[in-house]
């Protein structure tokens, strides 16, 4: 848990304390979110919704409750539709941030007003509409609204080298979507959308095993002189 990677003991709920974390703590945070996803989906009181906004709002509330009652994670809060730190006018679907203590990660100071981890949430499949691209989890031909596209272009998470993406799988299987998304990424290599290569493919990792959850990883070169960004993809079957 996050508290275990702090350089000193975390005092639960103590506002104003400094907490020093290793960079690997953000991977542990994604692991915490992954553990919570099946419980959120299966909670008997959760209204059955299908829209991305409704699902992400529900998940945000569930994660806040889970963090509050989890030793070590109670220094965090989750928020939805948060403005990106560097790209004004753009909003991130879900973010994790401190909820009182000042958190330091490798010399970076984060308060309750800062983002520790940016997360994009997407439905699979993308809702059918003449104004939307079915490849929206990856890229959009109509705007820079594709999930991976936003991180790759530096429009989201430019201040971060790790991000998360949550896929709400509402039809077909994760295996089918994995193959389909990777086909779309391969087709982008050499297209009018510059910068896409086989490096951008979603890959499996044998260490990523969670009950009722499918996990993929990807790594992406970025524009604007930014370092590469790694994305952990957490897919939960909703049907």
C-alpha positions in Angstrom: 0.0 0.0 0.0 1.0 3.6 -0.5 1.8 4.2 3.2 4.4 1.4 3.0 6.4 3.3 0.4 6.6 6.5 2.4 9.9 7.6 3.8 8.3 8.0 7.2 5.1 6.8 8.9 1.9 8.3 7.6 -0.5 9.5 10.2 -4.0 8.8 9.0 -6.1 11.9 8.5 -3.5 14.3 9.9 -3.9 17.5 7.8 -0.9 19.5 7.0 1.6 16.7 7.4 4.3 16.1 4.7 4.3 12.6 3.1 7.3 11.6 1.0 6.6 8.9 -1.6 8.6 7.0 -4.2 7.6 7.3 -7.9 6.5 3.7 -7.7 3.7 4.7 -5.4 1.7 5.8 -8.4 1.9 2.2 -9.7 0.6 1.1 -6.4 -2.2 3.6 -6.6 -3.3 2.2 -10.0 -3.2 -1.3 -8.4 -5.5 0.0 -5.6 -7.9 1.4 -8.3 -7.8 -2.0 -10.1 -8.7 -3.8 -6.9 -11.8 -1.6 -6.4 -13.3 -1.8 -9.9 -15.1 -5.1 -9.5 -16.6 -4.2 -6.1 -17.8 -0.9 -7.6 -19.4 -2.6 -10.6 -21.1 -5.3 -8.4 -22.3 -3.1 -5.5 -25.9 -3.8 -4.9 -26.8 -0.2 -4.4 -25.2 1.1 -7.6 -27.7 2.4 -10.1 -27.4 0.7 -13.5 -26.1 3.4 -15.8 -24.4 3.2 -19.2 -23.1 6.7 -20.0 -19.5 7.5 -19.4 -20.2 10.5 -17.3 -22.6 8.6 -15.0 -20.2 5.6 -14.6 -17.2 7.8 -13.9 -19.1 9.8 -11.3 -20.2 6.6 -9.6 -16.7 5.3 -9.6 -15.3 8.5 -8.2 -17.6 8.3 -5.2 -16.9 4.7 -4.6 -13.1 5.3 -4.8 -13.4 8.2 -2.3 -15.2 5.9 0.2 -12.7 3.1 -0.3 -9.7 5.4 0.1 -11.2 7.0 3.3 -11.5 3.6 5.0 -8.2 2.1 3.7 -5.2 2.6 5.9 -2.5 4.5 3.9 -4.8 5.6 1.1 -6.9 7.9 3.2 -4.5 10.8 2.3 -6.0 10.8 -1.2 -9.2 12.0 -2.8 -10.6 11.5 -6.3 -12.3 14.1 -8.5 -13.9 14.2 -11.9 -13.7 16.6 -14.8 -10.6 18.3 -13.4 -8.8 21.0 -15.5 -5.5 19.7 -16.9 -2.5 21.3 -15.1 -0.8 22.6 -18.3 -3.4 22.6 -21.0 -6.0 25.1 -19.9 -9.5 24.5 -21.2 -9.0 20.7 -21.3 -10.5 18.5 -18.6 -9.4 15.1 -17.3 -12.1 12.5 -16.6 -10.8 11.4 -13.2 -7.8 12.4 -11.1 -6.3 11.4 -7.8 -4.9 14.1 -5.5 -3.9 14.7 -1.9 -6.8 15.5 0.5 -4.8 17.2 3.2 -1.2 16.3 3.6 1.4 17.7 1.2 2.7 14.9 -0.9 6.3 14.9 -2.2 7.2 12.6 -5.1 10.9 12.7 -6.2 11.1 16.4 -5.3 7.7 17.4 -6.8 5.4 19.0 -4.3 1.7 18.2 -4.6 -1.1 19.7 -2.5 -4.9 19.1 -2.5 -5.1 21.4 -5.6 -2.7 19.3 -7.7 -3.1 16.1 -9.7 -1.1 13.0 -8.6 -2.4 10.8 -11.3 -4.5 11.5 -14.4 -7.0 8.9 -15.6 -9.1 8.8 -18.8 -12.3 6.8 -18.9 -13.9 5.4 -22.1 -16.8 3.2 -23.1 -16.1 0.1 -25.4 -17.7 0.4 -27.8 -17.8 4.2 -28.4 -21.5 5.2 -28.6 -22.6 5.4 -32.3 -23.0 8.9 -33.6 -22.2 10.8 -36.8 -20.1 13.1 -34.7 -17.9 10.5 -33.1 -15.2 8.1 -34.2 -15.5 4.4 -33.3 -11.8 4.4 -32.6 -12.2 7.0 -29.8 -10.4 4.9 -27.2 -7.3 5.4 -29.4 -7.9 8.4 -31.6 -10.5 10.6 -33.1 -10.4 11.8 -36.7 -12.8 14.7 -35.9 -10.9 16.2 -32.9 -8.1 15.6 -30.5 -10.4 13.7 -28.2 -9.1 10.2 -28.5 -8.1 8.7 -25.2 -4.5 7.6 -25.9 -4.2 10.4 -28.4 -4.7 13.0 -25.7 -1.8 11.6 -23.6 0.4 11.0 -26.6 0.0 14.6 -27.9 0.6 16.1 -24.4 -2.8 17.5 -24.3 -3.5 15.6 -21.1 -1.0 14.7 -18.4 2.0 16.6 -19.8 3.4 16.9 -16.3 3.2 13.2 -15.7 5.0 10.1 -17.0 2.3 7.6 -15.9 -1.4 7.7 -16.5 -4.4 5.3 -16.3 -7.2 4.5 -18.7 -10.4 2.8 -17.5 -12.4 0.9 -20.2 -16.0 0.2 -19.5 -16.5 -2.9 -21.7 -20.2 -2.9 -22.6 -20.3 -5.3 -25.5 -18.1 -8.1 -26.8 -15.0 -9.3 -24.9 -11.8 -7.6 -23.8 -9.8 -10.0 -26.0 -11.8 -8.8 -29.1 -11.3 -5.2 -28.1 -7.6 -5.7 -27.5 -7.2 -7.1 -31.1 -9.4 -4.3 -32.6 -7.6 -1.5 -30.8 -4.2 -2.8 -31.8 -5.3 -3.1 -35.4 -6.4 0.5 -35.4 -3.0 1.5 -33.9 -1.1 -0.5 -36.6 -3.2 1.3 -39.3 -2.1 4.7 -37.9 1.5 3.9 -38.5 2.4 5.7 -41.7 -0.9 7.4 -42.0 -1.7 11.1 -41.9 -1.5 10.9 -38.1 2.2 11.2 -37.6 4.1 9.6 -34.7 2.2 6.3 -34.3 4.3 3.1 -34.4 4.2 -0.4 -33.1 5.5 0.9 -29.8 2.1 2.3 -29.1 0.4 -1.2 -29.1 -1.4 -2.4 -26.0 0.5 -5.4 -24.5 -0.2 -7.9 -21.9 2.0 -8.5 -18.8 1.9 -11.9 -17.1 2.2 -10.1 -13.7 -1.0 -8.2 -14.3 -3.7 -10.6 -13.0 -6.8 -9.4 -11.2 -10.1 -11.2 -10.7 -12.9 -9.9 -13.1 -10.5 -7.4 -14.6 -8.4 -7.3 -17.8 -5.2 -5.2 -17.7 -3.0 -4.0 -20.5 0.1 -1.7 -20.7 1.3 0.7 -23.3 4.1 3.2 -23.7 4.0 6.3 -26.0 6.5 8.7 -27.3 5.2 12.3 -27.0 5.4 15.5 -28.9 6.5 19.0 -27.6 9.8 17.6 -26.1 8.0 15.6 -23.5 9.3 12.3 -22.2 7.5 9.1 -22.9 4.4 8.3 -21.0 3.3 4.8 -19.7 -0.4 4.0 -19.5 -2.0 1.2 -17.5 -5.3 0.1 -19.1 -7.9 -1.3 -16.6 -10.9 -2.9 -18.4 -14.0 -3.9 -16.5 -16.8 -5.9 -18.2 -20.1 -4.1 -17.4 -22.5 -6.5 -19.1 
